[in-house]
Amino acid sequence: PCLETGKYLWKSVNLVYSLLNMLCEQPVKGSTTTATEVLRVFSRYTKAIVLDVQTASAKTRKMYADLINTTMQLVEKLPGSESEEQTKLRTSIICEAFPVLF
């Protein structure tokens, strides 16, 4: 799990988002496996976001919610997005992020 909070968590989550974006734009050899592992990391960060956001301001919750929504749209375009493992990870992320999104 992630131990980061506040601005450090925001920076880390944005780095993972950038990596996911890169995987969608420029598929590389073995990118299905890479995409799955990066998605697994994002899933862990989602858990940390929920814990951090519970005490954060409404503005911060909205920033995270927007980032998660944008990321979930991106995740559907990842190499191997139809795989069972990535589908489970997407479902897990949505379930974990529910308090932030709604």
PyMOL commands that set and color helices and strands:
alter all, ss='L'
color gray80, all
select helices_A, chain A and resi 6-25+31-53+58-75+84-101
alter helices_A, ss='H'
color red, helices_A
deselect
rebuild
show_as cartoon
